[in-house]
Amino acid sequence: MDDTNPPTNTETIPIGIVPTPASPTGGSSVMLAIALARPKVYSTTIQIDCGDRTLLNSPDGIWPYHAPVPAGATSIDIQIDTNAVTTSTSVQIRGGSAGADMSNPASWTATTMLTILPP
């Protein structure tokens, strides 16, 4: 198989999610660097979700967030906003392919934890 031209029917899935900062203050923004398993020939989307939707705001305000992936990309960055908390609170962030059932942990291909700090 020629790895330089992957078949167009392969899915683009997230394989890593790295938040920066990993412990933000509530009310601030976090950049998520998302590594992808392989590039697609055409633009596509992946899904990003979180364990507590009251703590994080997706770029479009809807969870799971359907993050656009440009053709040929091996990583993308998205910005999410945190909500204020009164105590340090951890929340899971997870990713899956475009058609994945994000309520099913078997569909998650990447996960990370984010700890939101009080002011």
Backbone torsions as a table, in degrees:
resi	resn	phi	psi	omega
1	MET	NA	139.0	-179.7
2	ASP	-86.0	107.2	-177.3
3	ASP	-72.6	-14.2	180.0
4	THR	-77.3	-19.7	178.0
5	ASN	-130.0	80.3	-178.0
6	PRO	-64.1	150.4	178.7
7	PRO	-60.6	146.2	-177.0
8	THR	-73.0	-11.4	-178.9
9	ASN	-91.0	3.0	175.6
10	THR	-77.1	147.9	179.8
11	GLU	-86.8	147.1	170.4
12	THR	-91.6	121.2	-180.0
13	ILE	-129.0	145.9	175.9
14	PRO	-75.1	137.9	178.3
15	ILE	-118.8	-6.2	178.2
16	GLY	-158.6	142.5	177.1
17	ILE	-133.7	122.6	179.7
18	VAL	-124.2	113.4	178.2
19	PRO	-84.7	142.6	174.4
20	THR	-134.2	117.4	-4.0
21	PRO	-76.5	160.9	-179.1
22	ALA	-78.5	-19.9	179.4
23	SER	-134.3	76.2	-178.6
24	PRO	-79.5	160.1	171.3
25	THR	-79.1	137.4	178.1
26	GLY	-54.5	138.1	-178.0
27	GLY	95.6	-0.4	179.5
28	SER	-108.4	178.9	179.9
29	SER	-102.4	155.5	177.7
30	VAL	-131.3	135.8	174.5
31	MET	-96.6	128.5	176.0
32	LEU	-103.9	117.5	173.3
33	ALA	-92.0	119.4	-174.1
34	ILE	-116.1	116.0	176.5
35	ALA	-85.8	140.5	-177.2
36	LEU	-110.4	149.3	-177.7
37	ALA	-64.3	-39.9	-179.9
38	ARG	-163.8	152.2	178.4
39	PRO	-75.9	154.4	174.1
40	LYS	-104.3	153.5	176.7
41	VAL	-70.1	-33.9	-179.0
42	TYR	-113.8	159.7	175.0
43	SER	-62.4	149.1	-178.3
44	THR	-151.4	-165.6	175.1
45	THR	-138.4	159.0	167.6
46	ILE	-126.2	169.0	177.5
47	GLN	-110.7	139.9	173.4
48	ILE	-123.9	133.3	-179.2
49	ASP	-135.7	171.4	178.6
50	CYS	-139.4	159.1	-176.1
51	GLY	-74.7	-23.6	178.8
52	ASP	-139.8	100.8	-174.4
53	ARG	-70.5	-7.7	175.5
54	THR	-83.9	-13.6	-177.2
55	LEU	-95.5	-24.6	-175.9
56	LEU	-129.2	147.3	177.5
57	ASN	-115.8	124.3	178.2
58	SER	-73.5	165.7	179.6
59	PRO	-57.3	-32.0	179.4
60	ASP	-107.1	5.3	178.2
61	GLY	82.3	5.0	-176.6
62	ILE	-122.9	133.1	173.8
63	TRP	-111.9	140.9	-8.2
64	PRO	-69.0	148.1	179.3
65	TYR	-84.5	133.3	177.7
66	HIS	-96.9	97.6	-175.9
67	ALA	-82.4	126.3	177.9
68	PRO	-70.1	140.6	178.1
69	VAL	-124.1	114.3	178.8
70	PRO	-67.1	153.1	176.4
71	ALA	-54.5	135.5	177.1
72	GLY	82.2	-4.0	-176.7
73	ALA	-72.5	141.5	173.2
74	THR	-111.7	-4.3	174.2
75	SER	-160.3	157.2	174.9
76	ILE	-140.3	160.3	174.1
77	ASP	-121.0	136.5	171.8
78	ILE	-132.2	151.3	179.3
79	GLN	-107.7	130.9	174.2
80	ILE	-121.7	156.9	179.0
81	ASP	-109.5	144.2	177.5
82	THR	-100.1	154.3	174.5
83	ASN	-100.4	158.0	-178.7
84	ALA	-64.4	144.1	176.1
85	VAL	-130.9	158.0	178.5
86	THR	-98.5	-19.1	175.2
87	THR	-135.8	158.0	176.6
88	SER	-55.4	128.5	-174.3
89	THR	-135.3	127.2	178.2
90	SER	-94.5	144.1	177.9
91	VAL	-140.6	138.7	178.9
92	GLN	-85.8	139.2	172.7
93	ILE	-116.9	135.9	-175.8
94	ARG	-139.0	154.9	-179.5
95	GLY	-129.7	156.4	178.0
96	GLY	-158.1	172.6	179.8
97	SER	-69.8	168.2	-173.9
98	ALA	-55.7	-39.3	-176.3
99	GLY	-96.9	8.4	-174.6
100	ALA	-70.5	148.3	172.3
101	ASP	-84.7	98.9	-173.0
102	MET	-72.1	-7.3	173.4
103	SER	-81.8	-9.6	-179.0
104	ASN	-104.3	113.4	-179.3
105	PRO	-55.5	-25.3	178.1
106	ALA	-66.1	-17.7	-179.5
107	SER	-86.6	-12.9	-176.8
108	TRP	-77.3	129.9	178.6
109	THR	-108.5	-10.6	177.1
110	ALA	-152.9	139.3	176.2
111	THR	-141.1	156.3	173.0
112	THR	-155.1	163.3	176.1
113	MET	-110.8	144.7	176.5
114	LEU	-125.4	133.3	177.2
115	THR	-109.8	117.2	179.8
116	ILE	-92.0	129.4	-177.1
117	LEU	-101.5	148.6	175.0
118	PRO	-72.6	162.8	179.3
119	PRO	-62.9	NA	NA
